[in-house]
Amino acid sequence: MTHSDIRPIPPDMRTVTPHLICDGASEAIAFYVQAFGAREMARLPDPQGRLLHAYLRIGDSAIFLVDEYPAYGSFGPRALKGSPVTIHLYVEDVDAVVAKAVAAGARIVMPLADMFWGDRYALLEDPFGHRWSVATHVRDVSPEDIRQSVADGPA
């Protein structure tokens, strides 16, 4: 194989891939498998068993995970008292996925509701401190109608 045969972006990857840091990455993988139907593609533990790298797929998307490594400034959301990042997950049946995630240990931050932008939507926090917005698109809404809903404020 020549260098010209190597694709700059591997065929099973997309341009942007979330890379999550977890206190307990192996347990996080088990949660994501149970809650979101993740498939584990690869796992690279260090000699102490902590994960240097793990690769999951949820639907058609990739997620990388690692354990915390405080000596290298690598901390998960619990150590940082939260995260400014939310991972958005589109699913076929948001009600079923939210119920499954809660049964697996997720906490509801914003309950399921039909939103003005056309999604049935909920916001969850997983047991490792990562937030997930989970949605099913249920109706198409024009940009003008969305702007009007925002201008009108809460019903």
Secondary structure, DSSP 8 states (H G I E B T S, - for coil): --GGGS-SS-TT--S---EEEETTHHHHHHHHHHHH--EEEEEEE-TTS-EEEEEEEETTEEEEEEE-BGGGTB--TTTTTS-S-EEEEE-S-HHHHHHHHHHHT-EEEEEEEE-TTSEEEEEEE-TTS-EEEEEEE-----HHHHHHHHHH---
